[in-house]
Amino acid sequence: AGDLAEIKAKLERNPADHQARFDLALAYVGAGQREEAVDELLELVRRNRTWNEDAARKQLVTLFEAFGATDPLTLSGRRRLSSLLFA
């Protein structure tokens, strides 16, 4: 929880800090907060799709594979990702 608070504070100070947003998403995954992790990664894709060689998109794909193809979060996350990529 301490790491989450630190990363959130860092991101609040600078919302354009892509590394902090990515780190927050990974911290959410570690804390079992899957929806929050997906939301942060999607926000990162929205802000800068190609940041760090598509790191956010690649991490989303990895999460979706781990969640399973029929998981509701995978289904909604993939739809949201597609709308960002193909809009």
DRENDO-1510 file (C-alpha; in Angstrom, 1 decimal, always signed):
<recs>
REC; n; res; u; v; w
REC; 1; ALA; +0.0; +0.0; +0.0 .
REC; 2; GLY; +2.9; +2.3; +0.7 .
REC; 3; ASP; +4.2; +1.9; -2.8 .
REC; 4; LEU; +0.8; +2.6; -4.3 .
REC; 5; ALA; +0.5; +5.8; -2.3 .
REC; 6; GLU; +4.0; +7.0; -3.3 .
REC; 7; ILE; +3.4; +6.3; -7.0 .
REC; 8; LYS; -0.1; +7.9; -6.9 .
REC; 9; ALA; +1.4; +11.0; -5.3 .
REC; 10; LYS; +4.1; +11.1; -8.0 .
REC; 11; LEU; +1.5; +10.8; -10.7 .
REC; 12; GLU; -0.7; +13.5; -9.1 .
REC; 13; ARG; +2.3; +15.9; -9.2 .
REC; 14; ASN; +2.9; +15.1; -12.9 .
REC; 15; PRO; +0.1; +13.4; -14.8 .
REC; 16; ALA; +2.3; +13.3; -17.9 .
REC; 17; ASP; +4.8; +11.0; -16.1 .
REC; 18; HIS; +4.3; +7.9; -18.3 .
REC; 19; GLN; +6.7; +5.8; -16.3 .
REC; 20; ALA; +4.9; +6.6; -13.0 .
REC; 21; ARG; +1.5; +5.6; -14.7 .
REC; 22; PHE; +3.0; +2.4; -15.9 .
REC; 23; ASP; +4.5; +1.7; -12.4 .
REC; 24; LEU; +1.1; +2.4; -10.8 .
REC; 25; ALA; -0.5; -0.1; -13.1 .
REC; 26; LEU; +2.0; -2.8; -12.2 .
REC; 27; ALA; +1.5; -2.0; -8.5 .
REC; 28; TYR; -2.2; -2.3; -8.9 .
REC; 29; VAL; -1.7; -5.8; -10.5 .
REC; 30; GLY; +0.5; -6.7; -7.6 .
REC; 31; ALA; -2.2; -5.6; -5.2 .
REC; 32; GLY; -4.9; -7.6; -7.0 .
REC; 33; GLN; -6.6; -4.4; -8.3 .
REC; 34; ARG; -7.1; -5.6; -11.9 .
REC; 35; GLU; -9.6; -3.0; -13.1 .
REC; 36; GLU; -7.5; -0.2; -11.8 .
REC; 37; ALA; -4.4; -1.6; -13.6 .
REC; 38; VAL; -6.3; -2.0; -16.9 .
REC; 39; ASP; -7.6; +1.6; -16.5 .
REC; 40; GLU; -4.1; +3.1; -16.0 .
REC; 41; LEU; -2.7; +1.1; -18.9 .
REC; 42; LEU; -5.5; +2.2; -21.2 .
REC; 43; GLU; -5.0; +5.8; -20.1 .
REC; 44; LEU; -1.3; +5.5; -20.9 .
REC; 45; VAL; -2.2; +4.1; -24.4 .
REC; 46; ARG; -4.6; +7.1; -24.8 .
REC; 47; ARG; -1.9; +9.6; -23.8 .
REC; 48; ASN; +1.0; +8.1; -25.7 .
REC; 49; ARG; +0.3; +5.0; -27.7 .
REC; 50; THR; +4.0; +4.3; -28.6 .
REC; 51; TRP; +5.6; +5.2; -25.3 .
REC; 52; ASN; +8.5; +2.8; -24.4 .
REC; 53; GLU; +8.0; +0.6; -27.5 .
REC; 54; ASP; +4.3; +0.1; -26.9 .
REC; 55; ALA; +4.9; -1.1; -23.3 .
REC; 56; ALA; +1.3; -0.3; -22.1 .
REC; 57; ARG; -0.3; -2.2; -25.0 .
REC; 58; LYS; +2.0; -5.1; -24.5 .
REC; 59; GLN; +1.3; -5.2; -20.8 .
REC; 60; LEU; -2.4; -5.1; -21.5 .
REC; 61; VAL; -2.1; -8.1; -23.9 .
REC; 62; THR; -0.2; -10.0; -21.2 .
REC; 63; LEU; -2.8; -9.2; -18.6 .
REC; 64; PHE; -5.7; -10.2; -20.9 .
REC; 65; GLU; -4.0; -13.5; -21.6 .
REC; 66; ALA; -3.5; -14.1; -17.8 .
REC; 67; PHE; -7.2; -13.2; -17.1 .
REC; 68; GLY; -8.5; -15.5; -19.8 .
REC; 69; ALA; -10.3; -14.9; -23.0 .
REC; 70; THR; -13.8; -15.0; -21.4 .
REC; 71; ASP; -13.1; -12.9; -18.4 .
REC; 72; PRO; -15.4; -9.8; -18.4 .
REC; 73; LEU; -12.4; -7.5; -17.7 .
REC; 74; THR; -10.6; -9.0; -20.7 .
REC; 75; LEU; -13.6; -8.5; -23.0 .
REC; 76; SER; -14.3; -4.9; -21.9 .
REC; 77; GLY; -10.6; -4.1; -21.9 .
REC; 78; ARG; -10.0; -5.4; -25.4 .
REC; 79; ARG; -13.0; -3.4; -26.7 .
REC; 80; ARG; -11.6; -0.2; -25.0 .
REC; 81; LEU; -8.1; -0.9; -26.3 .
REC; 82; SER; -9.4; -1.4; -29.9 .
REC; 83; SER; -11.4; +1.8; -29.8 .
REC; 84; LEU; -8.2; +3.7; -28.8 .
REC; 85; LEU; -6.0; +2.0; -31.4 .
REC; 86; PHE; -8.4; +2.2; -34.3 .
REC; 87; ALA; -10.2; +5.5; -33.6 .
</recs>
